Amino acid sequence: MLTLAEIDQATAAEDEVLVKVHAASIHIGDYYTVAGLPYVMRPMFSAMRAKNRVPGTDFAGTVEAVGDDVTQFQPGDEVFGS
């Protein structure tokens, strides 16, 4: 079920980068994770859900904020990753 909700603005910890995501990917593996298929893999998928509530891993966007320990990125940098 998809739910729309207001959430608090995220902040970057000392060693983190906050990225405003402009694009993200989703693929068949994400569908299987959300659907719990194949059934024999459900114990593994349910353990994954507890750690990562958002399916998908690839993203592209703009750095919004950096932590004090971050030296390679600055706000405004365009980035991508997984």
Beta strands, then each sheet from edge to edge (+ up, - down):
strand 1: 17-24
strand 2: 59-66
strand 3: 78-81
sheet 1: 1+ 2- 3+
end
